[in-house]
């Protein structure tokens, strides 16, 4: 069957399932809308969390980044999984025991301050909105590439789908849909990896294939890859570090604590019945994520090797002729993400690290995963499956983020601050309107992406790492830190991070306003701006403890609250109040 | 339930958590980043050991750590009778 027809069928079936679930699991109360009634089985919740977490970035971009950075790409692998260890041990069970709906609600109660709650809401909305823009863009790109429609039409279709199932179903609908989406995306990611691993090494498990020898030889795959890339003048695949050891350390730490501080992830642990389930649930989420994350390095290395093997041969005169380039090459050339320029006019493609002679003038890293099955000449149904998987990843994350945004607006701002007497029905309506508004706003930015769209995803992690994570930790593990400390800490942490990012990347990412320039020699200890969240977090902790030393003691009832959340017994359902 | 009982439970929880966080730190920041060059001298199958920790081993260790924590905490909850 034609690839196009197959893609329509596979994507159509998965979408029919998502929307069917939304209608079936329609939320009737605020509790169902925000936390799915607090009654989701931990394994199911783990699966939903995994789908929520793995965005278009994990599915599409990450393997491409690793293929390009080699060992240096490990920061993403360790950073985005290690955060779950912190979540499971330090945050999830206690926040679940607290038994409310949102993260700012905890911060507001624990630090007995409406100001703290508002500061937290602002951090949350900024972090989530910047993140959701990236998802919208991913949805637009994926739809337009696979349905062969215009980018704008692709984005509109995607917005429509998210609107239907997120607004109607709330957390309950989203959770059930995400379980299905996890199955679709993990299947779509591992099947091509298994095929490619079999082709190259004869081992069907990609994680083992990466450490095996190539079919018909005694050469290990990684050794061969190291040899191929170094011959062409690239850095050795298995040892190239990302800038420096210090930078890798700080970057990994930022991603870990940013993960543990991202509100749309934390919120998921409010949906399980008990505090103990929150721990188990984090374990399952991590397991489900790890299946994809340990496959990614194999996909990355094999894609890089296949790409090199297709184009570049040991003798330069045997290189692939441009006239004989395969179909996938032509297709990606049409999108502008792959570019060839015949510099020496011999009609052959040369791919080297040397800017002067390299003729592959543009190889966008994001095309690696999507083009990979085609480069490896896999059957059409596998390629159609990858399209459905990429869309599932982008849609599930967008829905989770939108829910976090709408609950912050309707529950924390509207009910918590401006209209405390609002009825449950009106609150539910308000949260649906807020979510529709958020979709429209994110969609608008998806149509007219500001020039800082790419940079803001890193900023979302930096913000969560430097503001939300430290106050949550102090809120649970210290009875000494009071409201003055928490507010000062959050503001200091966020400001330092923002200042560092802006001074190198430009104010609001307008490059001309970067007063220190985006140059490695100006970086503080050689730390790249994307990695600065961890330093912001340290500032947050230091300021919060220092201020708390000189301000009033924490009231007794709040100290009792802290003791209460530390002990599992006596927790109720996630309750309305 | 009295205060000492609760605080003993909390202390034991903290000790377990710190121990496991040490392992968390060693497998990722230790083996995957700080000691990577040393470990890369050792080859296991086609993997250099440091590279393996950074791109595979640390993640497996994370999963084991969390499930081990879950198991130990369930036992601790029963021991102190603070189960839900």
Interface residues (C-beta under 8 A of the other chain):
Chain A: X66 X71 X73 X74 X77 X78 X81 X82 X84 X85 X88 X89 X90 X93 X207 X210 X211 X212 X213 X220 X221 X222 X223 X238 X239 X245 X248 X249 X252 X253 X274 X275 X276 X279 X280 X282 X283 X286 X287 X290 X293 X294 X297 X563 X566 X567 X568 X569 X570 X571
Chain B: X1 X6 X9 X10 X13 X17 X20 X21 X24 X28 X29 X32 X33 X34 X36 X37 X40 X44 X45 X46 X47 X48 X51 X52 X54 X55 X56 X58 X59 X60 X62 X63 X65 X66 X67 X69 X70 X73 X74 X77 X81 X82 X83 X84
